[in-house]
Amino acid sequence: MESRGWEEEEKHTSTCLLGNDDCLVRPVLDSHGWDHDAGFDGLSLEVSKQIKGGLTASAAGQTSKDKENFFIQSECAVNFAHQKGHLFSALDFQTAGKDLVCTLRGDAYFRNLRCNSTGCSLSLTSLGKIHLFGAKLEDSILLGRRFELMGNAGRIEGNGQGGFGGSLQATLRGKDYPVRDEKVTLSSTLLSFDKEMVVGGSLQADFRAGRTAKISFNANVNSRSLGQVSFKFTATEQIELGIIAIVSLLQALIHRTNCHGGRSLAWAEKL
């Protein structure tokens, strides 16, 4: 029987899986890791189980180790889904240096009216002697089939400091939505922390130019005189080739005009 090389053995070890439909265990490959005999430096575990109806429990974790430290990251979650909303709670913990960061969070979302939905979130984070508490409330109203108004506000406190923020967003969709994903979104945000406040606004527009071309425009600015403007054009290969040909032709014409102007200037200087 032929013996396999080290590279083939490493490839075989790093791609093996162990588990079933609800549980999956696999190694974490690190080509520059310290354990060259095995070819990986950690393990990853994923478990998911549907308990009853819309109630689902899941857990995911990963461990890794180098020559000095041991790292762990894990999430345990329970989710209950219903036609009118869902409830979600999770416990996360991970290592940060020699400390352990633990986060307990919960989220609730429900549709109280046909055109209105409300959600709220709570979180508690602990890092050594530092404890942070956060809360968020959001609401959305759908007016007709095309116009949607969304708003949210949140606050976080801990270690003698606190901050809050919120946003308001209005979206107007196109007449042919959802066949054609065309929309215009106008939003404003407010952030405050340690007696400093920043107010910002943004505008985003997505629309189609024909059947194969899509144009996106985005602009934002804040109270610190910082902003950004972006323009994106997406098209099929045929239109892209046409645009490239037009741009190349314009560059050639400009170059030819500049060369002709330089020659005329040189002739005039000689005279």
N, C-alpha and C positions, 0 to 999 in steps of 0.2 A: 504494500500500500504506500502510495506516494505521500510524503509529508508536505503540508502546506507551509508557505512562507509566512513571515511575521505580518506583512501587510494584508495578506488574505485572511489571516486569523483575526486581525484587528477589525477588518471590515465585517466579518461574520459576527463578531462579538458586539459591535456597536449598533447593528441593525436588528438584533433579535428582540422579539416581543414576547411578553408573557401576560395572559389574561383572557377574558371572555368579553361578552357584549357589555357588561356593566363595569368591568375593571380592566385597566391597562397599565402594565408596568414596563418601562423601557429604560435603557441606559442613556445618559447624557454624554454625547461625544465631545471631546475637547482634544483637537489635534496637537495642541501645545500643552497638554496637561502633564502632571507629574507621574501618573501611573501608566507607563508605556507598556507594561505587560498586558493590561486589560484593554487599553485604548479608550477608556472613558473615565470621568472623574466624578460621576454622580448618578443618581437614580431619579426617575420621574414616575409619579403615581397619579392616576386619574380614576376616580370612582364615581359612578352616577347610577341612581336607582329611583325609579318611579314608584312611590309608595302606594298612592291611591288617588285615582281621578287626576286632578290637576296638580297634586302635591308631588314635588320632586326634590330629592336630596342629592347633593354632589360634594365631592371633596377632591382637591387637587394639591399636590405638593411636589417639591423638588429639593433635593439635597445635593450639595457639592462640597468639595474639599480641595484645598491646595496645601502647600507645604507648611503653612502657618495657621490658617483659619478654616473654620467649618461654617458653611452657609446653609441656611434653610429658608424656604419660602412655601407658605401653605395657605389655602383658602377652603373653608367649609361653609356651604351655603344651603339654604332651604328656600324653595320658590313655590308659591301657590298661584296658579293662573286660572282666571275665570273670564267669562265673556265680557264682563263689565270692568275688569281690571286685573291687577295682580299684587301680591305681597311678596317681598323679598327680604331676607336677612342673611347676613354673612359675618364670619369671623376670620380675619386675616392676621397673620403674623409672619414676620421675617426678621432676619438678623441685620443689624446695621453696626458693623464693627464688632465690638464686644457687647453691645446692647441688643435687646429684643423689642421690636416695634409691634404692638398689638392694636388692631383696629376692629371695633364692633360697629356695624352699620346696618341700617334697615331702610327699606324703601317701600312706599305704598302708592299705587296709582289706580284710580278708578274713574269711570265715566258716569257722572251723576245725571247728566242730561244728554240728549242726542247730539247737541252741538257744543257741549262743554265737558272738559276733562280736567281733573285736578290730581296733583301728586305732591308728596312730601317725603323728605329724607332726613335721617338723623345719623350722626356718627360720633364715635368716641375713640380717640387715639391716645395711646400711652407709650411714652418713650422715656424710660428711666423715671425721673421725678417730674417729668413734664407731661401734663394731661391737656388734651385739646378736645373741645366739644363744638360740633358744628350742626347746623340745621338749615334746611332749604325748603322753600315752598314755591310751587309753580302751578300755573293755570293757563289753559288755552281755550279759546272760543272760536268756533267755526261759523262764519256768517255766509250763508249760501254755500255754493260749491267751490268758489274761487278765493274767497278772502278769509284769512286766518290771522288771529291776534294772539300772541303768546307773551307771557310775562313771568318772571321768576325773581325771587329775592332770597338771600342767604346771609348767615352770620356765623363767624367762628371766633371762639374765645379760648384763651389758655395762657398760662405763665404770666398773668398780669396784663396781657395785651389782647386786643380784639380788633376785628375787621368785619366789614359787611360789604355787600355788593348786590347788584340787581341789573336786570336787563328787560327791555321791552322791544318786541319784534313784530312787525307787520309784514305779511306775505300776500301778494296778489298773483294768482296763477293765471295761465293763459286760458283762452276760450276752449281749446281742444284738450285740456288736461283730463286724464293722464296720458292720452295718446301722444301728445307733444309736451315734453317736460319744459315748459316755458314759465318763468316766474320772475317777479321783482320783489326783493326783500329789503326793507328799511329797518334798521335796528339802532338802538342806543343803549349804552352801558354806563354803569357808575360803580366805581371801586373806591373804598376808603379804608385806610389802615394807618394807625398811629398819627392821627390828625392830618393826614395827607389824602387828598381826594383827586381822582382822575375821572373825567367824563369823556366819553368817546361816542362816535357814531360811524355807521358804515352803510354802504349801499352796494347791493349785488344784483345783477341782472343776467339772466340766462335765457337765450332765445335762439331760434333756428333761422338760418338764412337758406331757404330751400329745403330739400329733403336730405341732403348729405352733409350740410355744414352747420356747425353749432358755434355760437359766439357767447363768451362769458366776460363780464365786466365787473370789477370789484374795486371799491375805493373806501378807505377808512381814514379817520383823523381823530385826534384826541386833544384834550385841553393843554397838553404839553407841547403843542405845535409839532407833533409827530404824526405822520400819515404814510399811506401807501396807495398806489394806484396800479392795477394790473389789468391786462387785456389778453384774453386767450381765444384763439381761433382753432377749431378742430374741423377737419374735413376728410373726405376720402382721398385715396391716392391720386385719382384723376385730377381733382381740383388742386391738390398740393403740387402736382407736376406743372399744372398751368400757372400757378402762382410763382413757382420757382423760375419758370421760363420768362414770365413778365419781369420779375425782379432782375434776372440776369440781363435781359434786354435793356432795362433802364440803366443798369450799371455800365453796360457797354456804351450806351448813348452819352452818359455823363462823362465817361472817360474820354470818349472821342471829342466831345465838345471842349473839355479842358485842354486836350492836346492841341486842338485847332486854335484855341485862344492863345496858348503859349507860343505857338509858331508865329501868329500874327503880331504878338507883342515883340518878339525877337526881331522880326522883319522891320517893324517901326523903329526900334532902337538903332538898327543899322543905318536907316535913312537919316 
